[in-house]
């Protein structure tokens, strides 16, 4: 895939570290980004910063070790 504009990236662990770097890059490519993370404060901060930069973001608090959280993330 060479065209990323308008595509959706779902990034677990997206509020910090490598996940955040991937989210920044995906947003820079024009992708819509779904951020999932267990750390609510880091998630809120990442959402705010990416939106301020013009990205389309959906932030979802999710613990991917819990099936119900993953299923909820998929529904959103």
PyMOL Python script that loads the backbone (N, CA, C, O; Angstrom):
from pymol import cmd

cmd.read_pdbstr("""\
ATOM      1  N   UNK A   1       0.860  -1.169   0.000  1.00  0.00           N
ATOM      2  CA  UNK A   1       0.000   0.000   0.000  1.00  0.00           C
ATOM      3  C   UNK A   1       0.903   1.228   0.000  1.00  0.00           C
ATOM      4  O   UNK A   1       1.788   1.363   0.845  1.00  0.00           O
ATOM      5  N   UNK A   2       0.670   2.109  -0.949  1.00  0.00           N
ATOM      6  CA  UNK A   2       1.496   3.300  -1.031  1.00  0.00           C
ATOM      7  C   UNK A   2       0.733   4.576  -0.705  1.00  0.00           C
ATOM      8  O   UNK A   2       1.337   5.602  -0.393  1.00  0.00           O
ATOM      9  N   UNK A   3      -0.581   4.514  -0.777  1.00  0.00           N
ATOM     10  CA  UNK A   3      -1.403   5.690  -0.485  1.00  0.00           C
ATOM     11  C   UNK A   3      -2.056   5.506   0.874  1.00  0.00           C
ATOM     12  O   UNK A   3      -2.866   4.599   1.066  1.00  0.00           O
ATOM     13  N   UNK A   4      -1.699   6.376   1.822  1.00  0.00           N
ATOM     14  CA  UNK A   4      -2.203   6.256   3.184  1.00  0.00           C
ATOM     15  C   UNK A   4      -3.269   7.286   3.531  1.00  0.00           C
ATOM     16  O   UNK A   4      -4.001   7.103   4.504  1.00  0.00           O
ATOM     17  N   UNK A   5      -3.373   8.350   2.767  1.00  0.00           N
ATOM     18  CA  UNK A   5      -4.322   9.422   3.068  1.00  0.00           C
ATOM     19  C   UNK A   5      -5.739   8.872   3.171  1.00  0.00           C
ATOM     20  O   UNK A   5      -6.228   8.197   2.265  1.00  0.00           O
ATOM     21  N   UNK A   6      -6.390   9.177   4.301  1.00  0.00           N
ATOM     22  CA  UNK A   6      -7.771   8.766   4.513  1.00  0.00           C
ATOM     23  C   UNK A   6      -7.939   7.358   5.048  1.00  0.00           C
ATOM     24  O   UNK A   6      -9.046   6.984   5.436  1.00  0.00           O
ATOM     25  N   UNK A   7      -6.881   6.567   5.081  1.00  0.00           N
ATOM     26  CA  UNK A   7      -6.955   5.215   5.635  1.00  0.00           C
ATOM     27  C   UNK A   7      -6.981   5.313   7.167  1.00  0.00           C
ATOM     28  O   UNK A   7      -6.665   6.360   7.731  1.00  0.00           O
ATOM     29  N   UNK A   8      -7.353   4.234   7.822  1.00  0.00           N
ATOM     30  CA  UNK A   8      -7.441   4.220   9.284  1.00  0.00           C
ATOM     31  C   UNK A   8      -6.345   3.338   9.869  1.00  0.00           C
ATOM     32  O   UNK A   8      -6.167   2.191   9.458  1.00  0.00           O
ATOM     33  N   UNK A   9      -5.616   3.886  10.829  1.00  0.00           N
ATOM     34  CA  UNK A   9      -4.611   3.121  11.570  1.00  0.00           C
ATOM     35  C   UNK A   9      -5.104   2.944  13.001  1.00  0.00           C
ATOM     36  O   UNK A   9      -5.433   3.922  13.672  1.00  0.00           O
ATOM     37  N   UNK A  10      -5.155   1.710  13.466  1.00  0.00           N
ATOM     38  CA  UNK A  10      -5.501   1.418  14.857  1.00  0.00           C
ATOM     39  C   UNK A  10      -4.194   1.046  15.551  1.00  0.00           C
ATOM     40  O   UNK A  10      -3.554   0.052  15.207  1.00  0.00           O
ATOM     41  N   UNK A  11      -3.812   1.853  16.523  1.00  0.00           N
ATOM     42  CA  UNK A  11      -2.511   1.688  17.159  1.00  0.00           C
ATOM     43  C   UNK A  11      -2.688   1.413  18.648  1.00  0.00           C
ATOM     44  O   UNK A  11      -3.126   2.282  19.401  1.00  0.00           O
ATOM     45  N   UNK A  12      -2.342   0.194  19.066  1.00  0.00           N
ATOM     46  CA  UNK A  12      -2.386  -0.130  20.484  1.00  0.00           C
ATOM     47  C   UNK A  12      -1.085   0.344  21.115  1.00  0.00           C
ATOM     48  O   UNK A  12      -0.028   0.317  20.485  1.00  0.00           O
ATOM     49  N   UNK A  13      -1.175   0.772  22.353  1.00  0.00           N
ATOM     50  CA  UNK A  13      -0.001   1.362  23.001  1.00  0.00           C
ATOM     51  C   UNK A  13       0.355   2.685  22.331  1.00  0.00           C
ATOM     52  O   UNK A  13       1.516   3.094  22.310  1.00  0.00           O
ATOM     53  N   UNK A  14      -0.664   3.348  21.785  1.00  0.00           N
ATOM     54  CA  UNK A  14      -0.446   4.532  20.964  1.00  0.00           C
ATOM     55  C   UNK A  14      -0.209   5.831  21.695  1.00  0.00           C
ATOM     56  O   UNK A  14       0.025   6.855  21.052  1.00  0.00           O
ATOM     57  N   UNK A  15      -0.262   5.831  23.017  1.00  0.00           N
ATOM     58  CA  UNK A  15      -0.136   7.085  23.753  1.00  0.00           C
ATOM     59  C   UNK A  15       1.298   7.450  24.102  1.00  0.00           C
ATOM     60  O   UNK A  15       1.571   8.581  24.505  1.00  0.00           O
ATOM     61  N   UNK A  16       2.222   6.495  23.950  1.00  0.00           N
ATOM     62  CA  UNK A  16       3.607   6.801  24.312  1.00  0.00           C
ATOM     63  C   UNK A  16       4.565   5.865  23.571  1.00  0.00           C
ATOM     64  O   UNK A  16       4.149   4.887  22.949  1.00  0.00           O
ATOM     65  N   UNK A  17       5.824   6.183  23.652  1.00  0.00           N
ATOM     66  CA  UNK A  17       6.865   5.330  23.090  1.00  0.00           C
ATOM     67  C   UNK A  17       6.734   5.096  21.601  1.00  0.00           C
ATOM     68  O   UNK A  17       6.387   5.998  20.839  1.00  0.00           O
ATOM     69  N   UNK A  18       7.018   3.859  21.198  1.00  0.00           N
ATOM     70  CA  UNK A  18       6.979   3.505  19.777  1.00  0.00           C
ATOM     71  C   UNK A  18       5.578   3.681  19.216  1.00  0.00           C
ATOM     72  O   UNK A  18       5.416   4.142  18.086  1.00  0.00           O
ATOM     73  N   UNK A  19       4.558   3.315  19.995  1.00  0.00           N
ATOM     74  CA  UNK A  19       3.179   3.474  19.528  1.00  0.00           C
ATOM     75  C   UNK A  19       2.868   4.926  19.205  1.00  0.00           C
ATOM     76  O   UNK A  19       2.229   5.215  18.193  1.00  0.00           O
ATOM     77  N   UNK A  20       3.310   5.832  20.047  1.00  0.00           N
ATOM     78  CA  UNK A  20       3.078   7.265  19.805  1.00  0.00           C
ATOM     79  C   UNK A  20       3.826   7.722  18.563  1.00  0.00           C
ATOM     80  O   UNK A  20       3.297   8.501  17.769  1.00  0.00           O
ATOM     81  N   UNK A  21       5.048   7.243  18.389  1.00  0.00           N
ATOM     82  CA  UNK A  21       5.824   7.607  17.198  1.00  0.00           C
ATOM     83  C   UNK A  21       5.122   7.119  15.928  1.00  0.00           C
ATOM     84  O   UNK A  21       5.095   7.822  14.918  1.00  0.00           O
ATOM     85  N   UNK A  22       4.559   5.924  15.986  1.00  0.00           N
ATOM     86  CA  UNK A  22       3.814   5.397  14.847  1.00  0.00           C
ATOM     87  C   UNK A  22       2.570   6.250  14.604  1.00  0.00           C
ATOM     88  O   UNK A  22       2.234   6.544  13.457  1.00  0.00           O
ATOM     89  N   UNK A  23       1.892   6.644  15.669  1.00  0.00           N
ATOM     90  CA  UNK A  23       0.706   7.501  15.542  1.00  0.00           C
ATOM     91  C   UNK A  23       1.067   8.838  14.906  1.00  0.00           C
ATOM     92  O   UNK A  23       0.355   9.320  14.025  1.00  0.00           O
ATOM     93  N   UNK A  24       2.162   9.436  15.345  1.00  0.00           N
ATOM     94  CA  UNK A  24       2.612  10.702  14.761  1.00  0.00           C
ATOM     95  C   UNK A  24       2.877  10.543  13.266  1.00  0.00           C
ATOM     96  O   UNK A  24       2.475  11.385  12.463  1.00  0.00           O
ATOM     97  N   UNK A  25       3.550   9.466  12.904  1.00  0.00           N
ATOM     98  CA  UNK A  25       3.882   9.234  11.500  1.00  0.00           C
ATOM     99  C   UNK A  25       2.611   8.983  10.672  1.00  0.00           C
ATOM    100  O   UNK A  25       2.451   9.533   9.582  1.00  0.00           O
ATOM    101  N   UNK A  26       1.724   8.156  11.202  1.00  0.00           N
ATOM    102  CA  UNK A  26       0.479   7.855  10.491  1.00  0.00           C
ATOM    103  C   UNK A  26      -0.338   9.123  10.275  1.00  0.00           C
ATOM    104  O   UNK A  26      -0.863   9.348   9.185  1.00  0.00           O
ATOM    105  N   UNK A  27      -0.445   9.945  11.304  1.00  0.00           N
ATOM    106  CA  UNK A  27      -1.181  11.207  11.175  1.00  0.00           C
ATOM    107  C   UNK A  27      -0.506  12.107  10.147  1.00  0.00           C
ATOM    108  O   UNK A  27      -1.182  12.781   9.370  1.00  0.00           O
ATOM    109  N   UNK A  28       0.822  12.121  10.141  1.00  0.00           N
ATOM    110  CA  UNK A  28       1.557  12.915   9.174  1.00  0.00           C
ATOM    111  C   UNK A  28       1.350  12.467   7.744  1.00  0.00           C
ATOM    112  O   UNK A  28       1.502  13.254   6.809  1.00  0.00           O
ATOM    113  N   UNK A  29       1.001  11.195   7.574  1.00  0.00           N
ATOM    114  CA  UNK A  29       0.699  10.643   6.246  1.00  0.00           C
ATOM    115  C   UNK A  29      -0.755  10.892   5.852  1.00  0.00           C
ATOM    116  O   UNK A  29      -1.187  10.494   4.770  1.00  0.00           O
ATOM    117  N   UNK A  30      -1.520  11.563   6.747  1.00  0.00           N
ATOM    118  CA  UNK A  30      -2.912  11.873   6.450  1.00  0.00           C
ATOM    119  C   UNK A  30      -3.890  10.784   6.848  1.00  0.00           C
ATOM    120  O   UNK A  30      -5.043  10.789   6.415  1.00  0.00           O
ATOM    121  N   UNK A  31      -3.435   9.853   7.669  1.00  0.00           N
ATOM    122  CA  UNK A  31      -4.323   8.779   8.101  1.00  0.00           C
ATOM    123  C   UNK A  31      -5.205   9.234   9.262  1.00  0.00           C
ATOM    124  O   UNK A  31      -4.837  10.129  10.023  1.00  0.00           O
ATOM    125  N   UNK A  32      -6.367   8.608   9.384  1.00  0.00           N
ATOM    126  CA  UNK A  32      -7.199   8.748  10.571  1.00  0.00           C
ATOM    127  C   UNK A  32      -6.617   7.770  11.585  1.00  0.00           C
ATOM    128  O   UNK A  32      -6.316   6.627  11.240  1.00  0.00           O
ATOM    129  N   UNK A  33      -6.457   8.206  12.825  1.00  0.00           N
ATOM    130  CA  UNK A  33      -5.757   7.388  13.804  1.00  0.00           C
ATOM    131  C   UNK A  33      -6.659   7.059  14.984  1.00  0.00           C
ATOM    132  O   UNK A  33      -7.270   7.942  15.584  1.00  0.00           O
ATOM    133  N   UNK A  34      -6.729   5.774  15.304  1.00  0.00           N
ATOM    134  CA  UNK A  34      -7.397   5.304  16.511  1.00  0.00           C
ATOM    135  C   UNK A  34      -6.284   4.950  17.484  1.00  0.00           C
ATOM    136  O   UNK A  34      -5.496   4.036  17.242  1.00  0.00           O
ATOM    137  N   UNK A  35      -6.230   5.686  18.587  1.00  0.00           N
ATOM    138  CA  UNK A  35      -5.233   5.434  19.628  1.00  0.00           C
ATOM    139  C   UNK A  35      -5.862   4.600  20.719  1.00  0.00           C
ATOM    140  O   UNK A  35      -6.918   4.955  21.242  1.00  0.00           O
ATOM    141  N   UNK A  36      -5.231   3.498  21.068  1.00  0.00           N
ATOM    142  CA  UNK A  36      -5.695   2.673  22.185  1.00  0.00           C
ATOM    143  C   UNK A  36      -4.553   2.566  23.181  1.00  0.00           C
ATOM    144  O   UNK A  36      -3.407   2.322  22.802  1.00  0.00           O
ATOM    145  N   UNK A  37      -4.873   2.749  24.458  1.00  0.00           N
ATOM    146  CA  UNK A  37      -3.849   2.658  25.494  1.00  0.00           C
ATOM    147  C   UNK A  37      -4.537   2.480  26.842  1.00  0.00           C
ATOM    148  O   UNK A  37      -5.705   2.834  27.003  1.00  0.00           O
ATOM    149  N   UNK A  38      -3.811   1.931  27.806  1.00  0.00           N
ATOM    150  CA  UNK A  38      -4.350   1.770  29.153  1.00  0.00           C
ATOM    151  C   UNK A  38      -4.109   2.998  30.017  1.00  0.00           C
ATOM    152  O   UNK A  38      -4.815   3.211  31.003  1.00  0.00           O
ATOM    153  N   UNK A  39      -3.127   3.801  29.659  1.00  0.00           N
ATOM    154  CA  UNK A  39      -2.772   4.987  30.445  1.00  0.00           C
ATOM    155  C   UNK A  39      -3.643   6.171  30.039  1.00  0.00           C
ATOM    156  O   UNK A  39      -3.371   6.829  29.034  1.00  0.00           O
ATOM    157  N   UNK A  40      -4.681   6.440  30.811  1.00  0.00           N
ATOM    158  CA  UNK A  40      -5.661   7.463  30.443  1.00  0.00           C
ATOM    159  C   UNK A  40      -5.066   8.858  30.299  1.00  0.00           C
ATOM    160  O   UNK A  40      -5.414   9.577  29.362  1.00  0.00           O
ATOM    161  N   UNK A  41      -4.182   9.254  31.200  1.00  0.00           N
ATOM    162  CA  UNK A  41      -3.622  10.607  31.114  1.00  0.00           C
ATOM    163  C   UNK A  41      -2.731  10.758  29.879  1.00  0.00           C
ATOM    164  O   UNK A  41      -2.794  11.776  29.189  1.00  0.00           O
ATOM    165  N   UNK A  42      -1.912   9.761  29.602  1.00  0.00           N
ATOM    166  CA  UNK A  42      -1.067   9.803  28.405  1.00  0.00           C
ATOM    167  C   UNK A  42      -1.919   9.762  27.145  1.00  0.00           C
ATOM    168  O   UNK A  42      -1.600  10.418  26.153  1.00  0.00           O
ATOM    169  N   UNK A  43      -2.989   9.002  27.181  1.00  0.00           N
ATOM    170  CA  UNK A  43      -3.901   8.899  26.041  1.00  0.00           C
ATOM    171  C   UNK A  43      -4.571  10.240  25.763  1.00  0.00           C
ATOM    172  O   UNK A  43      -4.651  10.669  24.612  1.00  0.00           O
ATOM    173  N   UNK A  44      -5.045  10.895  26.800  1.00  0.00           N
ATOM    174  CA  UNK A  44      -5.686  12.208  26.646  1.00  0.00           C
ATOM    175  C   UNK A  44      -4.693  13.236  26.115  1.00  0.00           C
ATOM    176  O   UNK A  44      -5.045  14.052  25.264  1.00  0.00           O
ATOM    177  N   UNK A  45      -3.475  13.206  26.599  1.00  0.00           N
ATOM    178  CA  UNK A  45      -2.441  14.137  26.149  1.00  0.00           C
ATOM    179  C   UNK A  45      -2.099  13.905  24.672  1.00  0.00           C
ATOM    180  O   UNK A  45      -1.996  14.856  23.897  1.00  0.00           O
ATOM    181  N   UNK A  46      -1.927  12.644  24.293  1.00  0.00           N
ATOM    182  CA  UNK A  46      -1.619  12.317  22.901  1.00  0.00           C
ATOM    183  C   UNK A  46      -2.766  12.735  21.982  1.00  0.00           C
ATOM    184  O   UNK A  46      -2.535  13.286  20.906  1.00  0.00           O
ATOM    185  N   UNK A  47      -3.993  12.475  22.408  1.00  0.00           N
ATOM    186  CA  UNK A  47      -5.161  12.868  21.615  1.00  0.00           C
ATOM    187  C   UNK A  47      -5.173  14.380  21.411  1.00  0.00           C
ATOM    188  O   UNK A  47      -5.348  14.854  20.289  1.00  0.00           O
ATOM    189  N   UNK A  48      -4.990  15.125  22.472  1.00  0.00           N
ATOM    190  CA  UNK A  48      -5.010  16.583  22.393  1.00  0.00           C
ATOM    191  C   UNK A  48      -3.902  17.102  21.469  1.00  0.00           C
ATOM    192  O   UNK A  48      -4.149  17.964  20.625  1.00  0.00           O
ATOM    193  N   UNK A  49      -2.696  16.583  21.626  1.00  0.00           N
ATOM    194  CA  UNK A  49      -1.566  17.048  20.821  1.00  0.00           C
ATOM    195  C   UNK A  49      -1.745  16.728  19.343  1.00  0.00           C
ATOM    196  O   UNK A  49      -1.452  17.562  18.487  1.00  0.00           O
ATOM    197  N   UNK A  50      -2.223  15.529  19.039  1.00  0.00           N
ATOM    198  CA  UNK A  50      -2.420  15.156  17.644  1.00  0.00           C
ATOM    199  C   UNK A  50      -3.566  15.941  17.006  1.00  0.00           C
ATOM    200  O   UNK A  50      -3.472  16.349  15.848  1.00  0.00           O
ATOM    201  N   UNK A  51      -4.635  16.150  17.753  1.00  0.00           N
ATOM    202  CA  UNK A  51      -5.740  16.962  17.229  1.00  0.00           C
ATOM    203  C   UNK A  51      -5.288  18.398  16.993  1.00  0.00           C
ATOM    204  O   UNK A  51      -5.672  19.012  15.998  1.00  0.00           O
ATOM    205  N   UNK A  52      -4.477  18.937  17.896  1.00  0.00           N
ATOM    206  CA  UNK A  52      -3.967  20.298  17.739  1.00  0.00           C
ATOM    207  C   UNK A  52      -3.115  20.426  16.476  1.00  0.00           C
ATOM    208  O   UNK A  52      -3.023  21.499  15.880  1.00  0.00           O
ATOM    209  N   UNK A  53      -2.495  19.313  16.078  1.00  0.00           N
ATOM    210  CA  UNK A  53      -1.676  19.303  14.865  1.00  0.00           C
ATOM    211  C   UNK A  53      -2.517  19.066  13.609  1.00  0.00           C
ATOM    212  O   UNK A  53      -1.993  19.036  12.496  1.00  0.00           O
ATOM    213  N   UNK A  54      -3.845  18.895  13.807  1.00  0.00           N
ATOM    214  CA  UNK A  54      -4.744  18.750  12.666  1.00  0.00           C
ATOM    215  C   UNK A  54      -5.137  17.333  12.315  1.00  0.00           C
ATOM    216  O   UNK A  54      -5.806  17.112  11.306  1.00  0.00           O
ATOM    217  N   UNK A  55      -4.738  16.368  13.124  1.00  0.00           N
ATOM    218  CA  UNK A  55      -5.047  14.972  12.833  1.00  0.00           C
ATOM    219  C   UNK A  55      -6.467  14.603  13.256  1.00  0.00           C
ATOM    220  O   UNK A  55      -7.039  15.206  14.164  1.00  0.00           O
ATOM    221  N   UNK A  56      -7.019  13.605  12.578  1.00  0.00           N
ATOM    222  CA  UNK A  56      -8.312  13.035  12.960  1.00  0.00           C
ATOM    223  C   UNK A  56      -8.021  11.866  13.887  1.00  0.00           C
ATOM    224  O   UNK A  56      -7.409  10.878  13.481  1.00  0.00           O
ATOM    225  N   UNK A  57      -8.466  11.983  15.140  1.00  0.00           N
ATOM    226  CA  UNK A  57      -8.092  11.024  16.181  1.00  0.00           C
ATOM    227  C   UNK A  57      -9.329  10.516  16.920  1.00  0.00           C
ATOM    228  O   UNK A  57     -10.253  11.276  17.208  1.00  0.00           O
ATOM    229  N   UNK A  58      -9.327   9.228  17.216  1.00  0.00           N
ATOM    230  CA  UNK A  58     -10.273   8.637  18.152  1.00  0.00           C
ATOM    231  C   UNK A  58      -9.425   7.973  19.217  1.00  0.00           C
ATOM    232  O   UNK A  58      -8.666   7.052  18.914  1.00  0.00           O
ATOM    233  N   UNK A  59      -9.537   8.420  20.455  1.00  0.00           N
ATOM    234  CA  UNK A  59      -8.777   7.845  21.558  1.00  0.00           C
ATOM    235  C   UNK A  59      -9.686   6.923  22.361  1.00  0.00           C
ATOM    236  O   UNK A  59     -10.788   7.307  22.752  1.00  0.00           O
ATOM    237  N   UNK A  60      -9.212   5.702  22.601  1.00  0.00           N
ATOM    238  CA  UNK A  60     -10.008   4.703  23.305  1.00  0.00           C
ATOM    239  C   UNK A  60      -9.152   4.075  24.403  1.00  0.00           C
ATOM    240  O   UNK A  60      -8.082   3.531  24.131  1.00  0.00           O
ATOM    241  N   UNK A  61      -9.632   4.153  25.643  1.00  0.00           N
ATOM    242  CA  UNK A  61      -8.921   3.496  26.732  1.00  0.00           C
ATOM    243  C   UNK A  61      -9.189   2.002  26.592  1.00  0.00           C
ATOM    244  O   UNK A  61     -10.336   1.560  26.658  1.00  0.00           O
ATOM    245  N   UNK A  62      -8.121   1.228  26.397  1.00  0.00           N
ATOM    246  CA  UNK A  62      -8.287  -0.210  26.217  1.00  0.00           C
ATOM    247  C   UNK A  62      -7.062  -0.948  26.744  1.00  0.00           C
ATOM    248  O   UNK A  62      -5.924  -0.515  26.566  1.00  0.00           O
ATOM    249  N   UNK A  63      -7.327  -2.059  27.389  1.00  0.00           N
ATOM    250  CA  UNK A  63      -6.280  -2.969  27.842  1.00  0.00           C
ATOM    251  C   UNK A  63      -6.361  -4.180  26.914  1.00  0.00           C
ATOM    252  O   UNK A  63      -7.271  -5.000  27.038  1.00  0.00           O
ATOM    253  N   UNK A  64      -5.419  -4.289  25.995  1.00  0.00           N
ATOM    254  CA  UNK A  64      -5.509  -5.339  24.978  1.00  0.00           C
ATOM    255  C   UNK A  64      -5.285  -6.746  25.543  1.00  0.00           C
ATOM    256  O   UNK A  64      -5.403  -7.730  24.813  1.00  0.00           O
ATOM    257  N   UNK A  65      -4.966  -6.846  26.825  1.00  0.00           N
ATOM    258  CA  UNK A  65      -4.890  -8.172  27.443  1.00  0.00           C
ATOM    259  C   UNK A  65      -6.275  -8.652  27.887  1.00  0.00           C
ATOM    260  O   UNK A  65      -6.427  -9.779  28.357  1.00  0.00           O
ATOM    261  N   UNK A  66      -7.286  -7.782  27.733  1.00  0.00           N
ATOM    262  CA  UNK A  66      -8.659  -8.128  28.121  1.00  0.00           C
ATOM    263  C   UNK A  66      -9.538  -8.201  26.878  1.00  0.00           C
ATOM    264  O   UNK A  66      -9.694  -7.227  26.141  1.00  0.00           O
ATOM    265  N   UNK A  67     -10.099  -9.372  26.672  1.00  0.00           N
ATOM    266  CA  UNK A  67     -10.916  -9.616  25.482  1.00  0.00           C
ATOM    267  C   UNK A  67     -12.032  -8.586  25.313  1.00  0.00           C
ATOM    268  O   UNK A  67     -12.264  -8.094  24.209  1.00  0.00           O
ATOM    269  N   UNK A  68     -12.718  -8.262  26.403  1.00  0.00           N
ATOM    270  CA  UNK A  68     -13.845  -7.330  26.313  1.00  0.00           C
ATOM    271  C   UNK A  68     -13.381  -5.936  25.869  1.00  0.00           C
ATOM    272  O   UNK A  68     -14.110  -5.241  25.161  1.00  0.00           O
ATOM    273  N   UNK A  69     -12.182  -5.526  26.277  1.00  0.00           N
ATOM    274  CA  UNK A  69     -11.655  -4.234  25.841  1.00  0.00           C
ATOM    275  C   UNK A  69     -11.340  -4.244  24.354  1.00  0.00           C
ATOM    276  O   UNK A  69     -11.601  -3.264  23.657  1.00  0.00           O
ATOM    277  N   UNK A  70     -10.785  -5.336  23.868  1.00  0.00           N
ATOM    278  CA  UNK A  70     -10.460  -5.459  22.439  1.00  0.00           C
ATOM    279  C   UNK A  70     -11.736  -5.469  21.614  1.00  0.00           C
ATOM    280  O   UNK A  70     -11.807  -4.831  20.563  1.00  0.00           O
ATOM    281  N   UNK A  71     -12.738  -6.185  22.085  1.00  0.00           N
ATOM    282  CA  UNK A  71     -14.018  -6.229  21.361  1.00  0.00           C
ATOM    283  C   UNK A  71     -14.676  -4.853  21.343  1.00  0.00           C
ATOM    284  O   UNK A  71     -15.246  -4.456  20.327  1.00  0.00           O
ATOM    285  N   UNK A  72     -14.605  -4.128  22.443  1.00  0.00           N
ATOM    286  CA  UNK A  72     -15.153  -2.775  22.517  1.00  0.00           C
ATOM    287  C   UNK A  72     -14.388  -1.846  21.572  1.00  0.00           C
ATOM    288  O   UNK A  72     -14.996  -1.032  20.875  1.00  0.00           O
ATOM    289  N   UNK A  73     -13.075  -1.964  21.545  1.00  0.00           N
ATOM    290  CA  UNK A  73     -12.255  -1.168  20.640  1.00  0.00           C
ATOM    291  C   UNK A  73     -12.661  -1.432  19.194  1.00  0.00           C
ATOM    292  O   UNK A  73     -12.790  -0.491  18.411  1.00  0.00           O
ATOM    293  N   UNK A  74     -12.859  -2.668  18.837  1.00  0.00           N
ATOM    294  CA  UNK A  74     -13.259  -3.021  17.461  1.00  0.00           C
ATOM    295  C   UNK A  74     -14.607  -2.434  17.105  1.00  0.00           C
ATOM    296  O   UNK A  74     -14.807  -1.985  15.976  1.00  0.00           O
ATOM    297  N   UNK A  75     -15.540  -2.428  18.053  1.00  0.00           N
ATOM    298  CA  UNK A  75     -16.874  -1.857  17.777  1.00  0.00           C
ATOM    299  C   UNK A  75     -16.795  -0.344  17.533  1.00  0.00           C
ATOM    300  O   UNK A  75     -17.526   0.198  16.705  1.00  0.00           O
ATOM    301  N   UNK A  76     -15.900   0.325  18.263  1.00  0.00           N
ATOM    302  CA  UNK A  76     -15.783   1.788  18.125  1.00  0.00           C
ATOM    303  C   UNK A  76     -15.139   2.133  16.819  1.00  0.00           C
ATOM    304  O   UNK A  76     -14.951   3.311  16.516  1.00  0.00           O
TER     305      UNK A  76
END
""", "prot")
cmd.dss("prot")
cmd.show_as("cartoon", "prot")
cmd.util.cbc("prot")
cmd.orient("prot")
